């Protein structure tokens, strides 16, 4: 047996062991690389449900905001009507006071 024939099987054994460990490492890396994708895919339905719930809450808040705006508009108009009523009552009281002579009429 020659020295070259002895090294050749040893080199092939080392190369085979290296390639085996390399392919095992690559396969492990692909499993690790697939894991984050799988984690995202696992949580995606929950995330979609959360987004749907947020959208529903947003719709409800918009409806409530519209109701508050309507109520505010109603209150502003009611206050305006009350101010006009108060002004008319003030004018009537002033006229009554003038007729009764309770206040002096302004000089023309």
HELIX and SHEET records of a PDB file:
HELIX    1   1 UNK A    3  UNK A  100  1                                  98    
END                                                                             
